[in-house]
Structures are given as C-alpha cells and as structure tokens.
Amino acid sequence: MAAFTSLTDRLSGAFKHLRSKGKLTPADIDATIREIRRALLDADVALDVVRSFTGEVRERALGEEVSKALNPAQQIVSIVNEELTKVLGAGVDRPLNFAKKPPTIIMLAGLQGAGKTTLAGKLGYWLKDTGHTPLLVAADLQRPNAVTQLQVVGERAGVPVYAPEPGVQSGSSDVVSPGQSTGDPVKVARESLRVAQEKLYDTVIIDTAGRLGVDQELMTQARNIRDAVQPNEILFVIDAMIGQDAVQTAKAFDEGVDFTGVVLSKLDGDARGGAALSVASVTGKPILFASTGEGLKDFEVFHPDRMASRILDMGDILTLIEQAQKQFDEDEARQAAEKLSEGSFGLDDFMAQLQQVRKLGSMKSLLGMIPGMAQHRKELEQFDEKEIDRTEAIINSMTPQERHEPKIINGSRRARIAYGAGTTVSAVNGLLQRFEQASKMMRRMSNGSRSMPGMPGMPGMGGAAGGKGKGGKKSKKRNSKSGNPMKREAEERALRERLSGTGTKSSSGSAFSKKPQAPEGMPDLPPNLGGGLGGLLGH
C-alpha cells in the first residue's frame, strides 16, 4: 500500500545486510534495531509505540530463539513480523457486532476530512454485497453539501439514504457556527431507526458531523446521538496520513464517545501511514476495516497479520485468494485450465480472463499483494491501468477465427488489426508475443503446481516475457531438452518448482527471502489469474 511504501523500503534495507551472515553478533542486532527505529519514526509512528516495539524485538533477537536458529536472519524477520502484528492489533481483531434483533446500528465518528461520508457508502456497499440490507442516515447537518454527498454516494453504491433534513447547502445563506447545524441531527438519527424497522432494513449506518479539530461541541453532539440510538458499533474513522496527531485524536474520541472499533481511510495515499501502527496499540480498540482507494470496492476487512506481511513485503496471498474466489467463476476457470492443457486456449478466452481480473480492482493494488513486489515498485508505478483497454481494443479488432487461432495472423492481418484498434503494428506484435509466452507458461503450470509465485512477464522479474535478465542483457534460450529421459524429467521438475516458487533459488522475491504460501486447506488461485496478468504485464 502506498501509505507504507517508505516504511517497507526502509525495513527492507534494514534486513538486507543480514542475509549473508550465518551468525549474528550483538552488534549486528543493534544496527538492525537502530534502522528499524529510524524507519518507524520516519513513518510517524508514535514514540511510545516505537520504544515498546523495538524493546520487544531486541529482547527476543538477543535470546536463544535467534542464536540457535538455522537461519538467524529469517528468524529476526519472523520476530519483527510477529511483533508488528501485535502492534497492529493481534488478538483484538474481530468481526462487526451485529444485533441479535435487527436493525444493527453503526455510528461513524471522526474529524472532518477523514472520509466518513465516502466510507459510509463503502461500508453500505460491502454490507449489501454480503447479504445485508443497509440504510445510510444523513446526520451530518453541519458541513456544506454533506447530505447531498451522502445521497450521491448512496446512489452509486445502490444503498438507500434517509435524509429528512437538507443540511447546509453551498448556495444557502445559512451561517452555521461551530458545533451547530441547521437541523436536529439527534432527531434524524432517532427517526432513522423507526424507518429501518418499518421498511425492514437490517443495518443502519449513521454519518455524523466532523470538525476541523477536537472540541467539546463535537463530542457533545456525538454523545447525544450515541445516547439516543444506542449503537451496536461506534466506528472511529481516522485518516491514515494524519501522522503523529493520530494518537491524541484517537485518545480524545475514545474518551468522548468510547468508540468500539477503528476504520483506516486513505491507505492509498503517499504519506507515511504511522496512524495504522499507533492507534490500535494506544487505544486497545481493534481496526475493523481499511479503505484502500477511491472506488466503492476499495474497502476490505482489516487483518493485522496480513497487513504486517504487506508492510514487510511478504505479500498477502490470502486476501488475493479471497478476492479471486468472489470474482472468478469456477466453471469458467476449469474450462480455461482444460483449454490451456489441450493447447486450444485463444485470445477470446484471454480477454475474458482479463475482464475477470479487472473485477478484482486496481492492478497496482492487486500486484501489491504478491510477495517481493517492493523491489519492482518502479515498474508498478509506471504501469498504465489503461493497458487493459488497449489490449481489449486490439483483440476486438480481430476476427473470431483470428482470436481462436492467433497463429494465422500474418503481416497484413496485423496491419489491419492495428488500424482498427488505433494503435501500431508493434503493439499488436507485442500482445501476440506476450500471449504466446503466457500460454506456454500456463501449460507448464497446468502439469504441475498451480500456485502463484509472482507475475510472469513483469519487467525485471525474470518471467516468461520480457526476455531480459539482470543488467538488461538478453537471457539465453532454454528451450532445448535433454535426450536422457531421467535428466529431462529432472529439468521439467526443476522448471515446475521454479514457476511455483518452491525452488531453492529464485531471482525474485522479498528482500527477506521469505514467501508466505496459502495455508493447507485454502484453494489455489484460479489458473487464469496468472495467465491473464502475465500476458498483460509483459510489455
């Protein structure tokens, strides 16, 4: 995530020099702890949290679990991962508290500008997607156009909005002093419960007013709404880019309204993100959700262990699997796998896969869940999300026969396709090459492991496409096979291990030399996910 980009890079650098050492001295550990401390302080993590965190890491690093470890460097990383998970709220993470008798009442609180109104729409969309019937309540009658904004967000999310009061409008002559509003937000919140019961909404999300700072008027209004509706959840929405002020703001709201959970917003921002590493530890309240972008779908349940893995560049395979399971059709995935193994996989199937991959969200956030992607951040930042649109335009310019049998596309056909797609012949050639390379790779994977080690074709990753290794030199062809059956089998087994990420040596991966695998019992990613991304990103 963008909010942790700097922290990930700094921590990666802190551990990189440990990998070449078979035994760690106290001086090595002290140097690493200093780098970790600097990285956390630079990320605006609260000083008390930094002291506690580095103290725990130092104590465990100097203990027997590291000195007797076969790989001390990886053991240090494991310790940091566990302690980071604790800081993010391990043991206090939980799902939403739903009422035994509907409706469940969720009240949002936080500073103005933290993103409460937008988050109300995202939460409503998420609840609707999980089978609930939410109702958004416009109880922010203080900020100009807040009611209108919630109505727009609710319409986009397909969630009804209860807004009996218009609130302050930008073109209105109403002048509202701090802590006051043009209507009665407490009455609006109370009446929304009656509406929800009458129309059988099982969840009520109340959007309350925010302020530019913590003041008594705000807290009084928030407490009055809380006392009037007795919410099952009071969610404190905090901007992940707020920095050191996060701790004081969280403490003030905790004392004022006694919130039950935290929601992190704007995790896609380019700030330091120290709020996420401070608020759960300081308040003892769990982080329940995280907003990771501007879209309605850029919203996810917060898991401390998964977030710690992302920060340490160890990926988040579980979240990726969960998202893929929601969006990918099992029958289509099975048919695609059969076509890949049979060699009948065409460009029309390829485009169908890309369209399914798009449902997972932004490519950059999707690829950010792959282990070891921090070292390819430059390529990720340069990636154009419109590349999929260009790819679809090229494929749509082909005839059905050309999509089914790409090998018949000769020079004149390529010129026609390029003209129809409004692009160049070289772009068409690049797509066909990437498609062929991705198809070969997926055919190989269909005969072995279908796990997802990384995205082939990503520049600099040594994948199927790209054709270049370190230093920009072209890599040697490895298409020749040994005539010895046993040696050939060993070569093919080694290739499958390298593709599945289980080999002993790999040129790509995290700086921590550790890649988390999906736990036993969790299904692998659909095979078409790897093929679609690999063919797309090999440009």
C-alpha positions in Angstrom: 0.0 0.0 0.0 1.2 3.5 -0.8 0.9 4.7 2.8 3.6 2.1 3.8 5.9 2.4 0.8 8.6 4.3 2.6 8.4 2.1 5.7 8.6 -1.1 3.5 11.7 0.2 1.7 13.4 1.2 5.0 12.7 -2.1 6.7 13.8 -4.0 3.6 17.1 -2.2 3.7 17.5 -2.9 7.4 17.3 -6.6 6.8 19.1 -6.9 3.6 22.6 -7.0 5.1 21.7 -9.8 7.4 21.0 -12.4 4.7 24.7 -13.1 4.0 25.6 -13.8 7.7 25.4 -17.2 9.1 25.6 -16.0 12.7 24.5 -12.7 14.1 26.5 -10.8 16.7 25.0 -8.3 19.2 26.5 -5.5 17.1 24.5 -6.8 14.0 21.3 -6.9 16.0 21.9 -3.4 17.5 22.5 -2.0 14.0 19.3 -3.6 12.7 17.3 -2.3 15.7 18.6 1.2 15.0 17.4 1.0 11.4 14.0 -0.3 12.5 13.7 2.5 15.0 14.5 5.2 12.4 12.1 3.6 9.9 9.2 3.7 12.3 9.9 7.2 13.5 10.2 8.4 9.9 6.8 6.8 9.3 5.3 9.0 12.1 4.6 6.1 14.4 4.1 7.3 18.0 7.3 7.4 20.1 5.9 5.2 22.9 4.9 2.6 20.3 8.3 2.7 18.7 10.1 2.2 22.1 7.9 -0.7 23.1 8.2 -2.4 19.7 12.0 -2.1 19.4 12.4 -3.2 23.0 10.4 -6.4 22.4 12.3 -7.1 19.2 15.7 -6.5 20.8 14.9 -8.8 23.8 13.8 -11.6 21.5 16.6 -11.1 19.0 19.2 -11.5 21.7 17.6 -14.6 23.1 18.1 -18.3 22.3 15.5 -18.4 19.5 17.8 -16.5 17.2 21.2 -17.8 18.4 20.1 -21.4 17.9 18.2 -20.8 14.7 19.5 -22.4 11.5 18.8 -19.1 9.6 19.2 -16.3 12.1 18.3 -13.6 9.6 15.0 -15.1 8.7 14.3 -15.6 12.4 14.8 -11.9 13.0 12.3 -11.2 10.2 9.9 -13.6 11.8 10.2 -11.9 15.2 9.6 -8.5 13.6 6.6 -9.8 11.7 5.1 -11.2 14.9 5.7 -8.0 16.9 4.4 -5.9 14.1 1.2 -8.0 14.1 0.8 -7.4 17.8 1.2 -3.6 17.3 -1.5 -3.7 14.6 -3.9 -5.4 16.9 -3.3 -9.2 17.1 -5.7 -10.8 19.5 -8.2 -7.9 19.4 -9.3 -8.2 15.8 -12.9 -9.3 15.4 -15.9 -9.0 13.0 -18.7 -6.5 13.3 -21.0 -6.8 16.3 -24.5 -7.5 14.7 -27.6 -7.0 16.8 -29.5 -10.2 17.7 -32.6 -8.3 16.8 -32.3 -6.1 13.7 -31.5 -3.4 12.9 -27.8 -3.3 13.7 -26.8 0.4 14.4 -23.4 1.6 13.3 -22.4 5.1 14.1 -19.4 6.8 12.3 -17.3 9.4 14.1 -14.1 11.3 13.3 -12.5 14.5 12.2 -13.8 16.5 9.2 -11.9 15.4 6.1 -11.2 11.9 7.4 -13.6 10.4 4.8 -16.6 9.4 6.9 -19.2 10.1 4.2 -17.4 8.2 1.5 -16.7 5.4 3.9 -20.3 5.2 4.8 -21.1 4.4 1.2 -18.3 1.8 1.0 -19.5 0.2 4.2 -23.0 0.1 2.9 -21.8 -1.4 -0.4 -19.8 -4.0 1.5 -22.8 -4.9 3.7 -25.1 -5.2 0.7 -22.6 -7.4 -1.1 -22.5 -9.7 2.0 -26.3 -10.1 2.0 -27.4 -7.3 4.3 -29.9 -4.5 3.7 -28.3 -1.3 4.9 -29.7 2.2 5.3 -27.5 5.3 5.2 -28.5 8.1 7.5 -27.5 11.7 6.8 -27.0 13.1 10.3 -24.2 15.5 9.3 -26.2 18.7 9.0 -23.3 21.0 9.6 -20.8 20.6 6.7 -21.9 22.2 3.5 -23.4 19.7 1.0 -22.7 16.7 3.3 -26.3 15.5 2.9 -26.0 15.8 -0.9 -22.7 14.0 -0.9 -24.1 11.1 1.0 -27.1 10.8 -1.3 -24.7 10.7 -4.3 -22.5 8.1 -2.7 -25.6 6.1 -1.7 -26.9 6.1 -5.2 -23.6 4.9 -6.6 -23.5 2.1 -4.0 -27.1 1.2 -4.6 -27.9 1.8 -0.9 -30.9 3.9 0.2 -30.3 7.1 2.1 -32.6 8.6 4.9 -32.2 12.4 4.7 -35.2 14.3 6.0 -33.1 17.4 6.6 -31.3 19.1 3.7 -28.5 20.4 5.9 -26.2 23.3 4.9 -26.0 23.8 1.1 -23.2 25.6 -0.6 -25.6 28.1 -2.2 -27.5 28.7 1.0 -27.4 31.9 3.1 -27.4 29.8 6.3 -24.4 30.5 8.5 -23.5 27.7 11.0 -21.3 28.3 14.0 -19.0 25.6 15.2 -20.9 22.7 16.8 -24.3 23.7 15.5 -26.4 22.7 12.5 -29.4 23.7 10.5 -31.5 20.8 11.8 -31.6 18.4 14.7 -29.1 15.5 13.9 -30.2 13.6 17.1 -33.8 13.6 15.9 -32.7 12.4 12.4 -30.7 9.6 13.9 -33.6 8.6 16.2 -36.2 8.7 13.4 -34.0 6.6 11.1 -34.5 3.6 13.5 -38.2 3.8 13.1 -37.8 3.9 9.3 -35.5 1.0 9.3 -37.9 -1.1 11.4 -40.8 -0.2 9.2 -39.0 -1.0 5.9 -37.1 -4.0 7.3 -33.5 -2.6 6.9 -31.3 -4.8 9.0 -28.4 -2.3 9.3 -28.4 1.5 9.9 -25.2 3.5 9.2 -25.3 6.9 10.7 -23.0 9.5 9.2 -22.3 12.2 11.9 -20.7 15.6 11.6 -16.9 16.1 11.9 -14.9 19.1 12.9 -11.5 20.5 11.9 -10.3 19.8 15.4 -11.4 18.0 18.6 -13.8 20.3 20.5 -16.4 20.0 23.2 -19.3 20.9 20.9 -18.5 18.0 18.6 -18.2 15.5 21.4 -21.4 16.6 23.0 -23.3 16.2 19.7 -21.7 12.8 19.1 -22.6 11.7 22.7 -26.2 12.8 22.3 -26.6 10.8 19.1 -24.9 7.8 20.8 -27.2 8.0 23.8 -30.3 8.4 21.6 -29.8 5.4 19.3 -27.6 3.1 21.5 -25.4 1.9 18.6 -24.0 -1.6 18.4 -20.8 -0.2 16.9 -19.2 3.2 17.1 -16.5 3.3 14.4 -13.8 5.9 14.6 -12.7 6.9 11.1 -9.2 8.1 11.0 -7.1 9.3 8.1 -4.0 7.1 7.7 -2.0 10.1 6.7 -2.6 12.1 9.8 0.8 11.2 11.4 1.7 11.9 15.0 -1.7 13.6 15.7 -3.4 10.2 15.3 -2.6 9.2 18.9 -4.0 12.3 20.5 -7.1 12.4 18.2 -7.8 8.7 18.9 -7.5 9.2 22.7 -9.8 12.2 22.6 -12.5 10.4 20.7 -12.1 7.3 22.9 -12.7 9.4 26.0 -15.5 11.4 24.3 -17.7 8.7 22.6 -16.0 5.5 23.7 -15.7 4.1 20.2 -15.7 0.3 19.7 -13.6 0.0 16.5 -11.4 1.8 14.1 -11.6 2.3 10.3 -8.5 3.4 8.5 -9.1 5.6 5.4 -6.9 6.8 2.6 -4.4 4.0 2.9 -3.7 4.6 -0.8 -2.2 8.0 0.0 1.5 8.7 -0.3 2.0 9.8 3.3 3.8 7.8 6.0 0.9 5.9 7.4 2.0 5.9 11.0 -1.5 6.1 12.3 -2.2 2.5 11.4 0.8 1.4 13.5 -0.2 3.6 16.5 -3.9 3.8 17.1 -4.6 0.1 17.8 -1.7 -0.2 20.2 -2.5 3.0 22.0 -6.3 2.6 22.4 -6.6 -1.1 22.6 -9.5 -0.9 20.1 -9.4 -3.2 17.0 -9.0 -1.9 13.5 -12.0 -3.4 11.7 -11.8 -2.1 8.2 -9.4 -0.3 5.8 -10.2 1.9 2.8 -7.6 1.3 0.1 -8.7 3.6 -2.7 -11.4 5.9 -4.1 -13.7 3.2 -5.6 -16.6 1.7 -3.7 -14.8 -1.7 -3.9 -11.6 -0.4 -2.4 -12.6 -1.4 1.0 -11.6 -4.5 3.0 -11.7 -6.2 6.3 -8.5 -5.4 8.3 -6.4 -8.4 9.3 -3.3 -7.4 11.5 -1.2 -10.4 10.3 -1.9 -9.8 6.6 -1.1 -6.1 7.0 2.1 -6.9 8.7 3.0 -9.2 5.8 2.3 -6.4 3.3 4.5 -4.0 5.2 7.3 -6.5 5.3 6.9 -7.1 1.5 5.8 -10.7 2.2 2.6 -10.3 0.2 -1.0 -11.0 1.1 -1.9 -14.2 -0.7 -4.9 -15.0 1.5 -6.7 -11.7 0.6 -5.8 -12.2 -3.1 -7.3 -15.7 -2.9 -10.5 -14.4 -1.2 -10.9 -11.7 -3.8 -10.4 -14.2 -6.7 -12.9 -16.6 -5.2 -15.5 -13.9 -5.2 -15.0 -12.8 -8.8 -13.9 -15.8 -10.7 -16.4 -18.3 -12.0 -15.3 -21.9 -11.1 -16.7 -23.4 -14.3 -15.0 -20.8 -16.5 -11.7 -21.3 -14.6 -12.0 -25.1 -15.1 -12.7 -24.7 -18.8 -9.8 -22.3 -19.2 -7.5 -24.8 -17.5 -8.7 -27.5 -19.8 -8.1 -25.4 -22.8 -4.6 -24.4 -21.6 -3.6 -28.1 -21.2 -5.1 -29.0 -24.5 -3.5 -26.1 -26.4 -6.8 -24.7 -27.6 -6.6 -21.5 -25.5 -7.4 -18.5 -27.7 -7.3 -14.7 -27.5 -11.1 -14.6 -26.8 -10.5 -16.7 -23.7 -7.6 -14.5 -22.8 -9.7 -11.3 -23.0 -12.4 -13.0 -20.9 -9.8 -13.6 -18.2 -8.5 -10.1 -18.3 -12.1 -8.8 -17.8 -12.4 -11.1 -14.7 -9.1 -9.8 -13.4 -10.3 -6.2 -13.7 -13.2 -7.1 -11.3 -10.6 -7.6 -8.6 -9.7 -3.9 -8.5 -6.7 -1.8 -9.4 -3.8 -3.7 -11.0 -1.4 -1.9 -8.8 -3.1 -2.9 -5.5 -3.6 -6.4 -6.8 0.1 -6.8 -7.7 1.0 -5.2 -4.4 -0.3 -8.4 -2.7 2.3 -10.5 -4.4 5.4 -11.3 -2.3 8.6 -9.4 -3.2 6.9 -6.7 -5.3 8.6 -3.9 -3.4 11.8 -4.3 -5.5 9.6 -3.8 -8.6 7.8 -0.7 -7.3 9.3 1.5 -10.1 7.7 -0.8 -12.7 4.4 -0.9 -10.8 4.3 2.9 -10.6 4.9 3.2 -14.3 2.3 0.7 -15.2 -0.7 2.3 -17.0 -4.1 0.9 -15.9 -5.4 1.7 -19.4 -3.2 -1.1 -20.8 -6.1 -3.5 -20.5 -8.3 -1.1 -22.5 -5.7 -1.1 -25.3 -5.4 -4.9 -25.1 -9.1 -5.3 -25.4 -9.2 -2.9 -28.4 -6.6 -4.9 -30.2 -8.4 -8.2 -29.6 -11.8 -6.7 -30.5 -10.3 -5.7 -33.9 -9.6 -9.3 -34.7 -12.0 -11.7 -36.5 -13.4 -14.7 -34.5 -11.1 -17.0 -36.3 -8.0 -14.9 -35.6 -8.9 -14.8 -31.9 -9.3 -18.6 -31.8 -6.2 -19.3 -33.9 -3.7 -16.4 -33.4 -1.0 -18.3 -35.4 -2.8 -17.4 -38.7 -2.3 -13.6 -38.1 0.3 -12.6 -40.7 1.7 -9.2 -41.6 -1.3 -7.9 -43.5 -3.7 -9.0 -40.8 -1.6 -7.3 -38.1 -1.6 -4.1 -40.1 -5.4 -4.3 -40.4 -5.8 -5.1 -36.7 -3.5 -2.2 -35.7 -5.5 0.2 -37.9 -8.8 -1.0 -36.4 -7.6 -0.6 -32.8 -6.0 2.8 -33.4 -2.5 1.5 -32.5 0.7 0.4 -34.1 1.7 -2.9 -35.6 4.5 -3.2 -32.9 1.8 -3.1 -30.2 -0.1 -5.9 -31.9 3.2 -7.9 -32.2 3.9 -7.3 -28.5 0.5 -8.6 -27.5 0.8 -11.7 -29.6 4.2 -12.5 -28.2 3.1 -12.0 -24.6 0.0 -14.1 -25.2 2.1 -17.0 -26.6 4.6 -16.8 -23.8 1.8 -16.7 -21.1 0.1 -19.6 -22.8 3.3 -21.7 -22.7 3.9 -20.8 -19.1 0.4 -21.7 -18.0 0.5 -25.0 -20.0 3.6 -25.9 -18.0 2.0 -24.9 -14.7 -1.1 -26.9 -15.5 1.1 -30.1 -15.5 2.5 -29.2 -12.0 1.8 -26.8 -9.2 -0.9 -24.1 -9.8 0.3 -21.9 -7.0 1.1 -18.3 -7.8 4.7 -17.3 -7.1 4.7 -14.0 -8.8 3.5 -12.5 -12.0 5.4 -13.7 -15.1 6.3 -11.1 -17.7 6.7 -8.3 -15.1 9.8 -6.3 -16.2 12.9 -7.4 -14.3 11.2 -10.4 -12.7 12.8 -13.0 -15.0 9.3 -14.1 -16.0 8.1 -15.7 -19.2 8.0 -12.4 -21.1 10.4 -9.5 -21.2 13.4 -11.6 -22.4 15.9 -9.7 -20.2 17.7 -10.6 -17.0 19.8 -8.5 -14.7 21.7 -5.7 -16.3 19.4 -5.6 -19.3 21.2 -8.4 -21.1 19.2 -10.9 -23.1 18.8 -14.2 -21.3 19.9 -17.4 -23.0 17.2 -19.6 -24.6 16.4 -22.6 -22.5 14.0 -24.4 -24.9 16.4 -27.4 -25.5 15.7 -30.6 -23.6 18.0 -33.4 -22.7 17.7 -36.6 -24.6 18.2 -38.5 -21.4 14.7 -39.3 -20.0 15.7 -39.1 -16.4 17.6 -35.9 -16.9 14.7 -34.4 -18.9 12.3 -35.3 -16.1 14.6 -33.6 -13.6 14.8 -30.5 -15.8 11.0 -30.3 -16.1 10.6 -30.9 -12.3 13.0 -28.1 -11.6 11.1 -25.8 -14.0 7.8 -26.5 -12.3 9.4 -25.8 -8.9 10.8 -22.5 -10.2 7.5 -21.5 -11.6 5.6 -22.4 -8.4 8.1 -20.6 -6.2 9.2 -23.7 -4.4 12.7 -23.9 -5.8 15.7 -23.3 -3.7 17.0 -20.4 -5.7 15.0 -17.6 -7.2 16.0 -14.3 -8.7 12.8 -12.6 -7.5 11.1 -12.3 -4.2 11.2 -10.3 -1.0 14.4 -8.9 0.4 13.6 -11.0 3.4 13.9 -14.3 1.4 10.6 -15.5 2.7 7.3 -16.0 0.8 4.2 -17.0 2.6 2.2 -19.8 1.0 -1.5 -20.3 1.2 -2.2 -22.5 4.3 -3.3 -26.0 4.0 -7.0 -26.3 3.1 -7.1 -23.0 1.2 -7.7 -23.3 -2.6 -5.1 -22.2 -5.1 -5.8 -19.1 -7.2 -7.7 -19.7 -10.4 -5.2 -20.7 -13.2 -6.5 -18.0 -15.5 -5.5 -15.2 -13.0 -1.8 -15.9 -13.5 -2.1 -16.2 -17.3 -4.1 -13.1 -17.7 -1.8 -10.9 -15.6 1.3 -12.5 -17.0 0.3 -11.8 -20.6 -0.8 -8.3 -19.8 2.2 -7.1 -17.9 5.0 -8.5 -20.1 5.2 -5.3 -22.2 
